[in-house]
Amino acid sequence: MSPLLLRQLWSVIDAAHSSHILSLDDQSLVNWVIEQLCYQSPLDNAELSQVNRYIQSKVSLIRDLAQNQ
């Protein structure tokens, strides 16, 4: 995953309302973040796969960050 895409991903998460993040189940959270990224710039299939795996591996961290906001 490119550094730019990684920065965009965490920017999306940082800009989100914590209540929204906490209201989503894991798969919905992953899908929502991917949708937000795709609004910024289209992702090819390889990037979608990488982002999907990355977000799934960071769901607990994303929820922890949202709870601490």
C-alpha positions, 0 to 999 in steps of 0.5 A, a space after each residue: 500500500 502506498 504511503 499516500 493511500 495509507 495517509 488518506 485512509 487514516 485521514 478518513 478515520 480521523 475525520 469521522 465522528 467517533 459515534 459513527 465508527 462505533 455504531 458500525 459492525 466490523 464489516 460495515 466499518 471496513 466497507 464505509 472506510 473503503 467507500 470514503 477512500 473511493 470518493 477521494 480517488 478510485 482504487 484498482 482491484 489490487 489496492 482494494 484488496 490491500 486496503 480491505 486486509 489492512 483495515 480488517 487488521 486494524 479494526 480494534 485500533 480504529 475502535 480504540 481511537 474512536 472511543 478515546 476521542 
